[in-house]
Amino acid sequence: MLDEALVPSFEVEFLVESKPLARRLHDAGLNVFSGDPRRTDTYLKADITPATCVIVEDSGKRSLRKILEAIRDAGATLVYVHRRRLRRRAQA
């Protein structure tokens, strides 16, 4: 998992939209908070800086434009987009 690969060398925090998911990740021992990724104040509350590395997961379900604009407007300069491919269901 991503947290296991990065934790030894980086401080890792997760931002998720879902409060129940945030609770499950927190219960698993991860630094996590919930918020709207399309809002600049979400990232300002997370106290990101120009040196903060932000990794965005692209599930392909919606546009990333507002999310990337919010991250940029909050001051982050190091942004990576991870494209996640969705499995297509077999047609019956």
A tleap script that builds the chain and sets N, CA, C and O, in Angstrom:
source leaprc.protein.ff14SB
mol = sequence {
  NMET LEU ASP GLU ALA LEU VAL PRO SER PHE
  GLU VAL GLU PHE LEU VAL GLU SER LYS PRO
  LEU ALA ARG ARG LEU HIE ASP ALA GLY LEU
  ASN VAL PHE SER GLY ASP PRO ARG ARG THR
  ASP THR TYR LEU LYS ALA ASP ILE THR PRO
  ALA THR CYS VAL ILE VAL GLU ASP SER GLY
  LYS ARG SER LEU ARG LYS ILE LEU GLU ALA
  ILE ARG ASP ALA GLY ALA THR LEU VAL TYR
  VAL HIE ARG ARG ARG LEU ARG ARG ARG ALA
  GLN CALA
}
set mol.1.N position { 0.837 -1.176 0.000 }
set mol.1.CA position { 0.000 0.000 0.000 }
set mol.1.C position { 0.887 1.245 0.000 }
set mol.1.O position { 2.034 1.202 0.445 }
set mol.2.N position { 0.356 2.323 -0.490 }
set mol.2.CA position { 1.115 3.565 -0.625 }
set mol.2.C position { 1.663 4.051 0.711 }
set mol.2.O position { 2.810 4.491 0.784 }
set mol.3.N position { 0.864 3.977 1.759 }
set mol.3.CA position { 1.318 4.460 3.059 }
set mol.3.C position { 2.520 3.673 3.567 }
set mol.3.O position { 3.405 4.250 4.198 }
set mol.4.N position { 2.573 2.376 3.309 }
set mol.4.CA position { 3.689 1.542 3.762 }
set mol.4.C position { 4.968 1.868 3.009 }
set mol.4.O position { 6.059 1.783 3.573 }
set mol.5.N position { 4.845 2.240 1.743 }
set mol.5.CA position { 6.030 2.560 0.943 }
set mol.5.C position { 6.602 3.919 1.294 }
set mol.5.O position { 7.818 4.102 1.241 }
set mol.6.N position { 5.763 4.877 1.652 }
set mol.6.CA position { 6.224 6.244 1.878 }
set mol.6.C position { 6.491 6.599 3.333 }
set mol.6.O position { 7.314 7.475 3.599 }
set mol.7.N position { 5.832 5.960 4.276 }
set mol.7.CA position { 5.931 6.343 5.678 }
set mol.7.C position { 7.352 6.369 6.217 }
set mol.7.O position { 7.678 7.297 6.958 }
set mol.8.N position { 8.219 5.418 5.899 }
set mol.8.CA position { 9.562 5.478 6.470 }
set mol.8.C position { 10.341 6.743 6.096 }
set mol.8.O position { 11.208 7.175 6.856 }
set mol.9.N position { 10.046 7.340 4.941 }
set mol.9.CA position { 10.839 8.482 4.511 }
set mol.9.C position { 10.048 9.782 4.372 }
set mol.9.O position { 10.655 10.844 4.234 }
set mol.10.N position { 8.734 9.735 4.402 }
set mol.10.CA position { 7.906 10.917 4.219 }
set mol.10.C position { 6.807 10.965 5.266 }
set mol.10.O position { 6.358 9.933 5.765 }
set mol.11.N position { 6.382 12.179 5.591 }
set mol.11.CA position { 5.174 12.336 6.381 }
set mol.11.C position { 4.011 12.250 5.399 }
set mol.11.O position { 3.938 13.041 4.458 }
set mol.12.N position { 3.112 11.309 5.603 }
set mol.12.CA position { 2.020 11.060 4.663 }
set mol.12.C position { 0.693 11.376 5.336 }
set mol.12.O position { 0.413 10.914 6.442 }
set mol.13.N position { -0.116 12.170 4.647 }
set mol.13.CA position { -1.473 12.459 5.085 }
set mol.13.C position { -2.404 12.206 3.906 }
set mol.13.O position { -2.045 12.454 2.755 }
set mol.14.N position { -3.592 11.716 4.198 }
set mol.14.CA position { -4.554 11.403 3.155 }
set mol.14.C position { -5.756 12.330 3.271 }
set mol.14.O position { -6.251 12.590 4.368 }
set mol.15.N position { -6.217 12.820 2.135 }
set mol.15.CA position { -7.438 13.613 2.049 }
set mol.15.C position { -8.449 12.783 1.274 }
set mol.15.O position { -8.188 12.369 0.145 }
set mol.16.N position { -9.594 12.544 1.880 }
set mol.16.CA position { -10.660 11.793 1.215 }
set mol.16.C position { -11.962 12.578 1.339 }
set mol.16.O position { -12.143 13.354 2.277 }
set mol.17.N position { -12.858 12.372 0.392 }
set mol.17.CA position { -14.151 13.058 0.429 }
set mol.17.C position { -15.101 12.416 1.429 }
set mol.17.O position { -15.918 13.105 2.039 }
set mol.18.N position { -15.003 11.130 1.598 }
set mol.18.CA position { -15.946 10.368 2.407 }
set mol.18.C position { -15.530 10.348 3.886 }
set mol.18.O position { -14.426 9.922 4.223 }
set mol.19.N position { -16.420 10.810 4.751 }
set mol.19.CA position { -16.125 10.779 6.189 }
set mol.19.C position { -16.032 9.342 6.720 }
set mol.19.O position { -15.157 9.064 7.540 }
set mol.20.N position { -16.899 8.420 6.285 }
set mol.20.CA position { -16.745 7.038 6.751 }
set mol.20.C position { -15.395 6.427 6.336 }
set mol.20.O position { -14.778 5.697 7.112 }
set mol.21.N position { -14.943 6.727 5.112 }
set mol.21.CA position { -13.644 6.230 4.674 }
set mol.21.C position { -12.530 6.858 5.503 }
set mol.21.O position { -11.568 6.184 5.872 }
set mol.22.N position { -12.659 8.137 5.791 }
set mol.22.CA position { -11.660 8.812 6.633 }
set mol.22.C position { -11.582 8.143 7.999 }
set mol.22.O position { -10.488 7.959 8.532 }
set mol.23.N position { -12.703 7.784 8.561 }
set mol.23.CA position { -12.738 7.118 9.871 }
set mol.23.C position { -12.043 5.759 9.805 }
set mol.23.O position { -11.272 5.407 10.698 }
set mol.24.N position { -12.319 4.995 8.744 }
set mol.24.CA position { -11.688 3.669 8.612 }
set mol.24.C position { -10.175 3.797 8.473 }
set mol.24.O position { -9.431 3.027 9.081 }
set mol.25.N position { -9.710 4.763 7.677 }
set mol.25.CA position { -8.271 4.958 7.515 }
set mol.25.C position { -7.637 5.422 8.827 }
set mol.25.O position { -6.543 4.986 9.184 }
set mol.26.N position { -8.334 6.310 9.538 }
set mol.26.CA position { -7.827 6.779 10.828 }
set mol.26.C position { -7.724 5.616 11.814 }
set mol.26.O position { -6.737 5.493 12.540 }
set mol.27.N position { -8.747 4.768 11.833 }
set mol.27.CA position { -8.734 3.599 12.717 }
set mol.27.C position { -7.609 2.635 12.359 }
set mol.27.O position { -7.149 1.872 13.208 }
set mol.28.N position { -7.162 2.669 11.091 }
set mol.28.CA position { -6.048 1.819 10.650 }
set mol.28.C position { -4.696 2.469 10.965 }
set mol.28.O position { -3.649 1.904 10.649 }
set mol.29.N position { -4.716 3.643 11.582 }
set mol.29.CA position { -3.478 4.282 12.003 }
set mol.29.C position { -2.889 5.284 11.026 }
set mol.29.O position { -1.729 5.668 11.172 }
set mol.30.N position { -3.657 5.718 10.033 }
set mol.30.CA position { -3.145 6.673 9.051 }
set mol.30.C position { -3.561 8.094 9.408 }
set mol.30.O position { -4.606 8.309 10.022 }
set mol.31.N position { -2.729 9.070 9.013 }
set mol.31.CA position { -3.089 10.478 9.159 }
set mol.31.C position { -4.025 10.823 8.017 }
set mol.31.O position { -3.630 10.788 6.852 }
set mol.32.N position { -5.263 11.155 8.346 }
set mol.32.CA position { -6.268 11.372 7.318 }
set mol.32.C position { -7.264 12.431 7.769 }
set mol.32.O position { -7.541 12.574 8.960 }
set mol.33.N position { -7.796 13.168 6.806 }
set mol.33.CA position { -8.903 14.067 7.079 }
set mol.33.C position { -9.802 14.080 5.852 }
set mol.33.O position { -9.387 13.722 4.750 }
set mol.34.N position { -11.046 14.502 6.068 }
set mol.34.CA position { -11.992 14.534 4.955 }
set mol.34.C position { -12.275 15.982 4.566 }
set mol.34.O position { -12.224 16.890 5.395 }
set mol.35.N position { -12.570 16.167 3.303 }
set mol.35.CA position { -12.882 17.496 2.800 }
set mol.35.C position { -13.164 17.437 1.317 }
set mol.35.O position { -13.003 16.399 0.676 }
set mol.36.N position { -13.586 18.563 0.785 }
set mol.36.CA position { -13.903 18.662 -0.637 }
set mol.36.C position { -12.621 18.973 -1.407 }
set mol.36.O position { -12.064 20.058 -1.240 }
set mol.37.N position { -12.139 18.060 -2.240 }
set mol.37.CA position { -10.879 18.287 -2.944 }
set mol.37.C position { -10.957 19.381 -4.010 }
set mol.37.O position { -9.930 19.775 -4.562 }
set mol.38.N position { -12.155 19.872 -4.303 }
set mol.38.CA position { -12.308 20.935 -5.293 }
set mol.38.C position { -12.242 22.326 -4.670 }
set mol.38.O position { -12.357 23.327 -5.377 }
set mol.39.N position { -12.057 22.397 -3.351 }
set mol.39.CA position { -12.021 23.682 -2.649 }
set mol.39.C position { -10.611 24.006 -2.159 }
set mol.39.O position { -9.941 23.165 -1.559 }
set mol.40.N position { -10.177 25.219 -2.418 }
set mol.40.CA position { -8.845 25.663 -2.014 }
set mol.40.C position { -8.673 25.612 -0.503 }
set mol.40.O position { -7.607 25.239 -0.014 }
set mol.41.N position { -9.712 25.983 0.244 }
set mol.41.CA position { -9.579 26.020 1.699 }
set mol.41.C position { -9.323 24.636 2.299 }
set mol.41.O position { -8.768 24.529 3.392 }
set mol.42.N position { -9.718 23.587 1.598 }
set mol.42.CA position { -9.417 22.233 2.070 }
set mol.42.C position { -7.910 22.028 2.166 }
set mol.42.O position { -7.419 21.457 3.140 }
set mol.43.N position { -7.185 22.489 1.170 }
set mol.43.CA position { -5.731 22.324 1.151 }
set mol.43.C position { -5.045 23.316 2.077 }
set mol.43.O position { -3.996 23.014 2.647 }
set mol.44.N position { -5.636 24.506 2.229 }
set mol.44.CA position { -5.074 25.474 3.175 }
set mol.44.C position { -5.181 24.945 4.603 }
set mol.44.O position { -4.266 25.137 5.404 }
set mol.45.N position { -6.287 24.285 4.927 }
set mol.45.CA position { -6.456 23.679 6.247 }
set mol.45.C position { -5.460 22.542 6.460 }
set mol.45.O position { -5.063 22.257 7.590 }
set mol.46.N position { -5.063 21.902 5.374 }
set mol.46.CA position { -4.078 20.815 5.457 }
set mol.46.C position { -2.668 21.368 5.582 }
set mol.46.O position { -1.717 20.608 5.765 }
set mol.47.N position { -2.524 22.685 5.484 }
set mol.47.CA position { -1.246 23.376 5.672 }
set mol.47.C position { -0.196 22.932 4.651 }
set mol.47.O position { 0.952 22.666 5.006 }
set mol.48.N position { -0.601 22.855 3.377 }
set mol.48.CA position { 0.380 22.496 2.353 }
set mol.48.C position { 1.269 23.693 2.032 }
set mol.48.O position { 0.874 24.845 2.210 }
set mol.49.N position { 2.460 23.400 1.561 }
set mol.49.CA position { 3.436 24.416 1.193 }
set mol.49.C position { 3.914 24.123 -0.232 }
set mol.49.O position { 3.562 23.087 -0.797 }
set mol.50.N position { 4.709 25.019 -0.817 }
set mol.50.CA position { 5.253 24.722 -2.153 }
set mol.50.C position { 6.110 23.452 -2.179 }
set mol.50.O position { 6.310 22.863 -3.241 }
set mol.51.N position { 6.615 23.028 -1.016 }
set mol.51.CA position { 7.441 21.820 -0.954 }
set mol.51.C position { 6.622 20.552 -0.716 }
set mol.51.O position { 7.175 19.452 -0.717 }
set mol.52.N position { 5.316 20.694 -0.512 }
set mol.52.CA position { 4.451 19.537 -0.273 }
set mol.52.C position { 4.205 18.789 -1.577 }
set mol.52.O position { 3.837 19.390 -2.587 }
set mol.53.N position { 4.407 17.498 -1.552 }
set mol.53.CA position { 4.098 16.657 -2.710 }
set mol.53.C position { 2.647 16.203 -2.594 }
set mol.53.O position { 2.259 15.585 -1.602 }
set mol.54.N position { 1.854 16.510 -3.608 }
set mol.54.CA position { 0.447 16.138 -3.618 }
set mol.54.C position { 0.242 15.095 -4.713 }
set mol.54.O position { 0.606 15.313 -5.868 }
set mol.55.N position { -0.344 13.964 -4.335 }
set mol.55.CA position { -0.647 12.902 -5.292 }
set mol.55.C position { -2.162 12.818 -5.413 }
set mol.55.O position { -2.860 12.605 -4.422 }
set mol.56.N position { -2.665 12.986 -6.629 }
set mol.56.CA position { -4.103 12.968 -6.891 }
set mol.56.C position { -4.431 11.690 -7.647 }
set mol.56.O position { -3.785 11.366 -8.644 }
set mol.57.N position { -5.445 10.962 -7.167 }
set mol.57.CA position { -5.878 9.765 -7.877 }
set mol.57.C position { -6.967 10.140 -8.868 }
set mol.57.O position { -7.973 10.743 -8.495 }
set mol.58.N position { -6.767 9.784 -10.122 }
set mol.58.CA position { -7.736 10.041 -11.184 }
set mol.58.C position { -8.462 8.742 -11.499 }
set mol.58.O position { -7.906 7.836 -12.120 }
set mol.59.N position { -9.708 8.667 -11.061 }
set mol.59.CA position { -10.490 7.464 -11.339 }
set mol.59.C position { -11.196 7.550 -12.681 }
set mol.59.O position { -11.780 6.569 -13.142 }
set mol.60.N position { -11.145 8.726 -13.313 }
set mol.60.CA position { -11.789 8.910 -14.601 }
set mol.60.C position { -13.266 9.205 -14.508 }
set mol.60.O position { -13.927 9.366 -15.533 }
set mol.61.N position { -13.800 9.281 -13.300 }
set mol.61.CA position { -15.233 9.522 -13.139 }
set mol.61.C position { -15.605 10.984 -13.317 }
set mol.61.O position { -16.717 11.293 -13.747 }
set mol.62.N position { -14.679 11.898 -12.989 }
set mol.62.CA position { -14.970 13.323 -13.150 }
set mol.62.C position { -13.698 14.078 -13.484 }
set mol.62.O position { -12.591 13.561 -13.340 }
set mol.63.N position { -13.875 15.298 -13.929 }
set mol.63.CA position { -12.748 16.126 -14.348 }
set mol.63.C position { -11.862 16.503 -13.159 }
set mol.63.O position { -12.348 16.723 -12.050 }
set mol.64.N position { -10.566 16.571 -13.412 }
set mol.64.CA position { -9.617 16.966 -12.378 }
set mol.64.C position { -9.340 18.464 -12.374 }
set mol.64.O position { -8.626 18.950 -11.497 }
set mol.65.N position { -9.882 19.199 -13.323 }
set mol.65.CA position { -9.546 20.614 -13.474 }
set mol.65.C position { -9.732 21.407 -12.186 }
set mol.65.O position { -8.813 22.115 -11.775 }
set mol.66.N position { -10.892 21.312 -11.534 }
set mol.66.CA position { -11.150 22.075 -10.310 }
set mol.66.C position { -10.259 21.620 -9.165 }
set mol.66.O position { -9.830 22.440 -8.354 }
set mol.67.N position { -9.979 20.343 -9.089 }
set mol.67.CA position { -9.106 19.830 -8.037 }
set mol.67.C position { -7.692 20.373 -8.211 }
set mol.67.O position { -7.084 20.852 -7.253 }
set mol.68.N position { -7.170 20.299 -9.429 }
set mol.68.CA position { -5.812 20.792 -9.679 }
set mol.68.C position { -5.717 22.301 -9.494 }
set mol.68.O position { -4.695 22.799 -9.020 }
set mol.69.N position { -6.767 23.038 -9.861 }
set mol.69.CA position { -6.772 24.481 -9.633 }
set mol.69.C position { -6.764 24.804 -8.144 }
set mol.69.O position { -6.062 25.718 -7.712 }
set mol.70.N position { -7.534 24.066 -7.362 }
set mol.70.CA position { -7.582 24.296 -5.913 }
set mol.70.C position { -6.225 24.018 -5.275 }
set mol.70.O position { -5.788 24.765 -4.401 }
set mol.71.N position { -5.561 22.954 -5.704 }
set mol.71.CA position { -4.237 22.617 -5.176 }
set mol.71.C position { -3.246 23.715 -5.531 }
set mol.71.O position { -2.475 24.156 -4.679 }
set mol.72.N position { -3.262 24.153 -6.773 }
set mol.72.CA position { -2.357 25.222 -7.212 }
set mol.72.C position { -2.620 26.516 -6.454 }
set mol.72.O position { -1.683 27.175 -6.002 }
set mol.73.N position { -3.898 26.883 -6.313 }
set mol.73.CA position { -4.256 28.122 -5.628 }
set mol.73.C position { -3.873 28.095 -4.146 }
set mol.73.O position { -3.662 29.144 -3.538 }
set mol.74.N position { -3.784 26.898 -3.571 }
set mol.74.CA position { -3.386 26.774 -2.170 }
set mol.74.C position { -1.871 26.860 -1.999 }
set mol.74.O position { -1.382 26.974 -0.875 }
set mol.75.N position { -1.127 26.808 -3.099 }
set mol.75.CA position { 0.314 26.999 -3.015 }
set mol.75.C position { 1.172 25.798 -3.341 }
set mol.75.O position { 2.398 25.910 -3.347 }
set mol.76.N position { 0.574 24.658 -3.612 }
set mol.76.CA position { 1.377 23.479 -3.935 }
set mol.76.C position { 1.954 23.607 -5.343 }
set mol.76.O position { 1.298 24.117 -6.251 }
set mol.77.N position { 3.176 23.143 -5.507 }
set mol.77.CA position { 3.812 23.190 -6.827 }
set mol.77.C position { 4.220 21.809 -7.320 }
set mol.77.O position { 4.506 21.638 -8.505 }
set mol.78.N position { 4.251 20.836 -6.442 }
set mol.78.CA position { 4.670 19.485 -6.806 }
set mol.78.C position { 3.445 18.571 -6.764 }
set mol.78.O position { 3.074 18.060 -5.707 }
set mol.79.N position { 2.826 18.373 -7.925 }
set mol.79.CA position { 1.578 17.616 -8.012 }
set mol.79.C position { 1.754 16.469 -9.000 }
set mol.79.O position { 2.197 16.667 -10.131 }
set mol.80.N position { 1.404 15.283 -8.560 }
set mol.80.CA position { 1.419 14.099 -9.426 }
set mol.80.C position { -0.007 13.592 -9.549 }
set mol.80.O position { -0.763 13.597 -8.577 }
set mol.81.N position { -0.372 13.154 -10.746 }
set mol.81.CA position { -1.692 12.566 -10.974 }
set mol.81.C position { -1.492 11.088 -11.262 }
set mol.81.O position { -0.779 10.706 -12.190 }
set mol.82.N position { -2.138 10.269 -10.445 }
set mol.82.CA position { -2.089 8.817 -10.614 }
set mol.82.C position { -3.389 8.389 -11.271 }
set mol.82.O position { -4.462 8.508 -10.681 }
set mol.83.N position { -3.289 7.890 -12.494 }
set mol.83.CA position { -4.481 7.455 -13.212 }
set mol.83.C position { -4.791 6.014 -12.830 }
set mol.83.O position { -3.955 5.123 -12.982 }
set mol.84.N position { -5.992 5.803 -12.337 }
set mol.84.CA position { -6.436 4.464 -11.953 }
set mol.84.C position { -7.426 3.976 -12.991 }
set mol.84.O position { -8.441 4.623 -13.250 }
set mol.85.N position { -7.132 2.856 -13.570 }
set mol.85.CA position { -8.039 2.291 -14.575 }
set mol.85.C position { -9.152 1.534 -13.883 }
set mol.85.O position { -8.921 0.758 -12.956 }
set mol.86.N position { -10.357 1.777 -14.350 }
set mol.86.CA position { -11.512 1.064 -13.819 }
set mol.86.C position { -11.745 -0.196 -14.633 }
set mol.86.O position { -11.628 -0.195 -15.859 }
set mol.87.N position { -12.069 -1.249 -13.945 }
set mol.87.CA position { -12.378 -2.494 -14.647 }
set mol.87.C position { -13.765 -2.398 -15.255 }
set mol.87.O position { -14.706 -1.925 -14.618 }
set mol.88.N position { -13.876 -2.844 -16.475 }
set mol.88.CA position { -15.189 -2.868 -17.120 }
set mol.88.C position { -15.878 -4.171 -16.785 }
set mol.88.O position { -15.274 -5.243 -16.794 }
set mol.89.N position { -17.137 -4.050 -16.495 }
set mol.89.CA position { -17.919 -5.255 -16.183 }
set mol.89.C position { -18.193 -6.025 -17.461 }
set mol.89.O position { -18.419 -5.445 -18.523 }
set mol.90.N position { -18.169 -7.324 -17.337 }
set mol.90.CA position { -18.495 -8.176 -18.494 }
set mol.90.C position { -19.956 -8.004 -18.843 }
set mol.90.O position { -20.818 -8.003 -17.965 }
set mol.91.N position { -20.230 -7.860 -20.106 }
set mol.91.CA position { -21.621 -7.710 -20.527 }
set mol.91.C position { -22.279 -9.072 -20.613 }
set mol.91.O position { -21.733 -10.014 -21.188 }
set mol.92.N position { -23.455 -9.156 -20.033 }
set mol.92.CA position { -24.162 -10.438 -19.992 }
set mol.92.C position { -25.072 -10.600 -21.173 }
set mol.92.O position { -25.746 -11.623 -21.297 }
savepdb mol mol.pdb
quit
